[in-house]
Amino acid sequence: MALVKRGKTWHTHFFVDGQRYRQSLETTDYREALRIEKKLIGDARAGKLSARRNETARLPFSEAAEQFLLDRSPHLAAKSISTERERAKVINRSFGQTPVCRITPESVLAFIRERKAASISNATVNRELDVIRGVLKKAKRWHLFADEIRPLPVHENVGRALTYDEKLRLLKLAASRPEWQTAACAATLALNTTMRGCEIKQLHWRDIDMTGKRLTVLKSKTEAGERVIPLNADAWDAIVSLYRRSQALGEVRPEHYVFLACETAHFDPTRPQRSWQSAWRYLTAAVQCPSCGKLQRPAEACVNLECKANMKGTTSPLAGLRFHDLRHHAITELAESQASDSTIMAIAGHVSPKMLRHYSHVRIQAKRAALDRISTRRPDAVNLEGLDGSYDTNNDTRTRGRDERYSQVIENMVDLSGIEPLASSLRTRRSPS
């Protein structure tokens, strides 16, 4: 272990487990150099320090980020790769030409402040930090940042579970117009199979067992998403409706998509439908005029020229409902049906129990019902001696003792036949002796 001064800058030279480490400490202060050297030796013993200067650390950040993304490409979907490249572009505006070894915790913190000043959400900033972290780890420099750079707090939206009336309203409205047929069938499948929107769009006819009434999800967000789902009555009706629609449009082949592409009234079963967002937004925002009952978009007045009723402030109870919320609702209903965690995970394709808890938080009514079942003030609880139903351990024990004494007295007063036995004095008068 030795400190060497080159010019005005201190450098270190030491060995750990036979490996030689040489590095500039980038300081002119001797005491600071001693502190940094001691930390480097500790990092080397913990396996956090490379014996040779990492080549990635020498590259400009933009080139290092490109290499990092290329290494991740085999493990990511095409859309995920595209998304990460867009995030890297944002980071390159700040660090693009800066060598990775010159990036400091202070500069990363300044980047975070800059992004927050631009009103960027915490979740987006965290995803950008994931790219920075990946590059720094590849350069064997993340250990210098780990204590100072932390993910920003994120409020997780676990999703929205519908009430029974909202669910019926959604399905009834979706079936009320022919142009909403695709959205209606997709919503029915999501509510009855827990399928994601991307899984529904990628569904082929070869993935559906028409005899066994089940479907197979072969392509999903994760590997755990590949699963077999039985079709209940509602889901089966939706599949039959889609099959008849495909038959009406032409020949139905196994390789054709269930939700086929449609552009300018031209249907192409060899390509999947890209989106049903336009129909979904209209469907969830639609309101009925309180006077004439006409279904329409929210407005200040009814669009019916003969009605023109005031509709200011009238909104749909389904406003803001995301299509992904239907999956959340289905999993919530499964959780409330007392299905086991393994059954729910097999149907929904969850990766871990943590994700199961993320989606299947039960509604407050179910929680209240569960707690009411253990309360002494529930409707079927017995109220002894005018007590108000509340109790603690001691009171409960004393009450149970009184009950036991009462039952013993009754047992002594009544014989096995259920008739009160004769008193001893009467029995003595009647006995021959």
N, C-alpha and C positions, 0 to 999 in steps of 0.2 A: 504494500500500500504506500503510495507516494503522491505528493502534490508537486506539480511542475508549473512554473510560471513562464509563459511564452508571451513576450511583449508585456502587456498589462493584464492578460487574462490567465486565470488558473486552469490547469488541466489535471485530470486524475489518471492514475495508472495502478491497477490492482489485479489480483488473481482470486477467483472463487472456484473451488473444485477443479483446479487445473486449467480453468478457462481464463484467458487474459482479456481484461476490459480496459479500454482507453477512450477517454471522452473529455470534451471541453466542458467546463463547469459554467462558462459564460458569466463569470463574475470577476471583479478585480479585488474583492474583499476577502482576506485570508480566512476570517472566522466564518463567513458565509460559505466559502469553498469547503471548509471542514464539515459543515452541516450537510451540504449537498452531497459530498463524497460519502458520508456515513449513510445517508438515505439510499444512494445508488448501490452501495454494498448490500444493504438489506434487500433491495429490489432484486439484485442479482441472485442472492441466496433463495429468494422466493420464486425464482424463475420468471420474473417480470421484465428482465433486462436482457437484451440480445448482446452476445459477445462481440459481434461484428455490427457495424453500422447498417441498419436495415435499408435496403434499396428504396422501398416505398417512402421512407422518411426523407429521401433526397428529392423526390419528385414534387412538382407543383401540385397543389391540391386537386385541380381539375383532372390531371392525368391519373393521380392516385385513386380518385373517386371512380373514374372510368374503369380502371382495373378491378376495383372492388365490386362494381356492378357486374362486370363480366364474370367474375368468380361466383357471384350469386345467381346468375342467370339459370343454371341447370336446376336450381331448387325453387324457382319462382314461376308463376304463371306469366304469360306475355303481358297482361294488363298490369300486374304488379311491377314488372320491370319498367314498363313505360311510366308508371307513377313515380318510381324512385328516380328515374332520369329527370323528370320534371322537378323533383325536390333538389336534385344535385345542381340543376341550373340556377336555382335561387341561391344556394350556398356559394356557387362559383362567383357570384357578383361580389362577395366579400373576401373569399379566400382563393379564388381561381388561380392566380399566379404566385401565391405564397407557398414556399416549400413547406411540406408537412411538418418538418422539424422546427420551423419557425413559428408555428401556431401555438399560442399560449392559452391557458385557462382564461386569462383576462380578455383576450380577443374573442373567445367563444361566448363569454358572458356578455360582451358588447354586442355580438350578433343577436343574442336572445333579446336584449333590450331593444335593439333596432326592429326586430320582427314584432315585438309586442307594441311598440310605438306605432306600427303600421296596422294595428288592430287585427293581427293574425291570431287565431285561436290557439289555445295551449296544446290541443291535440295535434294540430298541424306543425307547430314548433317542435314538439316531441318527435314527430316522424322525421323531421329534418335533422334533429340531433342524432337520430338512429344512424343516418348516413355518416355524419361526422364521427360518431363513435366507432362505426365499422372501419373507416379509413384509419383512424388513430390506432385501433387494435391491430390492424394489419401492419402498421408501422411500428408496433411494440412501444407505443407512447401513451396509451390510454391510462396507464397507472398514474401518470402525472396529472390527470384531469379528474379521475374518479371521485376524489374527495370534495371537489368544488362544483362539478357539473351534475346536477340532478334533474330528473324529469319534472316538468311543471305539473301541478295538480290538475286533474281532469275530472269533470263531473260526468260520470257514465250514465247515459240514457239507456235504461234497461228495456225500454220499449213500452208500448201501450197495450193493455188488455181491454177488450171490448166488454161492455155489458151484454146481457142476452138480447135486450131490445135493439142495441146498436148492431149486433151481429145480424139479426133478422132484417133490420132496415137496409143494411149494406147489400145483403143477398137479394132482397126484394127489389131494390132500386136497380141493381146490376142486371136483373132479368127483365126489367121493364122496357128496355130499348134494344133493338137488334144490333146497333153499332157498339153496344157494350158487351156483346156475347163473349168475346175473347177475355176481357177483364173479369167477367162474371165467372167463367170456367177456371181461370187462373186463381181467383180469390177462393173459390170452392176447394180447389186442390190444396192451396196453402193452409186453409183452415182445417182441413181434414187429413193432411199428411205431414205437416210441419215443413214442407219443402220451401227452400229459398227461391226467390225470383229467378236467379241465374240457373238453378237446377231445373225449374219448370221450362224455361226457354230452350234448354239443351235436351229436352226429352224427345226420344225417337219412338216410333211405333214398335220397333224391335225390343225396346226396353219394357214393354207392357205385356204381361202374361194375361191374355184375354180369357183363358180358361181358368186359371187360378186366381183371377182378380187381384193381381198385385203388380207393382212396378219396381224396377231396379234403377237406382240412381248411380250411374257409372261415372259421372263427372261432377265434382262438387268443389266447394271452397277449400276443403281439407281432405286428407285421406280418410278420416273418420266419417266424412259425409257420404262415402260410397256404401250404400245399404239397400236392403229390400224392404219395401213398405206395403203391407196389405191395404187393399182399398175397401173402405166402408161404403155404405149405400150412397151417400152423397157424392163421394169422390168417384164412384163407379158411374153414376149418372152423368157427371161432368165428362168423363172419358168417352162414354157412349155418344154424348152430344157432339164432342169434338170429332169423333170418328165419322159420324154421319155428315158433318160439315165437310170433312176431307173427301168423303165419297162423292158428295155433290159437286166438288170442285175438280174431280178427276180420279185417277187411279191412286190407291193407297198402297205404298210399298214399305217394307220394314225399315229401310234407311231414311224414309221421309221424317220430317219433324212434325211433332204433334201440334205445336204452335208455329205455323208456317209463315214465312215473310209475305208482306203485302205492301206493295208500292204502287200508287196511282191505280188502284183497283186491279192490279196484276198480282196473282198469287204464285209463289215459288216454293213448293214443298221441300226443295233441296237446301233451303237456307232457313235459319230460325228467325222468328220475329224478334226484332231488336228491342222494342219497347211498347208498352201500352200506357205510358204515362199521361198522354193527352186524355184518353178515356178515363183513367184513374182520377186525375185532378177534377174533371167535370163531375164524375160520379160522387166523389167524397164531398165536393163543395155544393152540390145541388140542393136547393131548398124548394119547398112548396108554398105557393101563395096561400095565406090563411083565408082568403076570400073565395077564390075560384079553384084552388087546388092545383094550379098549373105548375109543373116541375120546371125549374129555370135556374140560371146562375144568380148568385146574390146581387141585388140591385136596390136602389132607393125606392123604386116603384115596380109594380107587376108589369111584365112585358105584354100581357094580354091587354089589347087596346080597349076592350069592353070593360075591363076591371080597373086597371091602374091603381090598385090598392097600395097603400104605404107599406113598404117592406124594409124600411131603414132599420138596421140592427138585427135583422133576421139572419141567422147563421145555421149551418148544418151541424148536428152533433158529431158528424164524422169529419169535420173540417180539420185538416192537418194530419189525418191518418196516413201513415206510410204503408206501402205494400208489405214491407218487412215486418210491420207490427202484427200482421196476420199469423206469421210463424210464431211470434212471441205469444200471441193469444192461444194458439193451438197447444203450445208447450205448457202454458199456464193451466189450461183446462185439463191436460193430462196430469199435471201435478196435483190439482184439486180432486181428481178422480181416484186418488190414492194409488196410482200406478207406481211401481217400484222405480228407483233411479235407473237401474239397468235397463228396464223396459223403455223408459223415456229416452235414454241415451241411444238405444238401438233404433228407435223410430226417428229421432231428430238428428242423429249423427254427431252428437257432441264429443269433444275431445276429452274433457275432464269434468269432474264434479264441480269445479269452480265455475265453468261455463254454464253448467246446469243451473246452479244457484243464480247466476247472472240473469238467465231468462225466466226461470220458473218461480219467481217470487209470487206468492199467492196473494190474491186481493184481500183487502182489509176485512171483507165480509167472511171469508173463509177463516182468517185468523181469529176473528171475533167468535165464530161458531166453535172453533176448536177450544178456545179459552172458556167459553160458556159451558162446555161439557164438563169442566173440572170445577165449576163454581158451585157453592152450596146454595146460591140464591137463584139457581135456574128454576124454571116453572115446575119441574117434577121433584124439586127438593122438599124434604119433610121439614116443617117448622115446628120444633119441639118447644112446648111450654112458653109460646109467645115470643121466642127469640127472633131477632131480626135476621138471622141467617148468617151473620158474620161470626167468626170464631177464630180462636188460636189453638195451639196444640194443647195447652192445659185445659181450656174449656171443653175441647172436644173429648179429652180423656175423661174428665169428670162426667160429661153427659153420657158417655158410653158406660161408665160405672153405674150410674143411676139406672140406665136401661137394663143392665144385667141384674141389678137387685130386684127391679120390678118383675122381670121375667121369672126369677127364682121364686118370688112370692106367689105369682100366678100358678106356677107349676106345683107348688105345695098345696094350693087351694083346690086344684082340679086333679082328679085321678085319671088313669089311662083311658077310661071310657068317656071322659069329657064331662062327667057329672060330679058335682061337689060332694066329697065324701061326708059321712055323718060325723058329728063331733064325738069326742071320746065319752062324754057323759051320757049321750043318747045310746051309744053302742053298749055302755055298761048296763043301762036299764034293760035292754033287750036281750042281753046274753043270759044264758041259764045260770051262770055262776053269780 
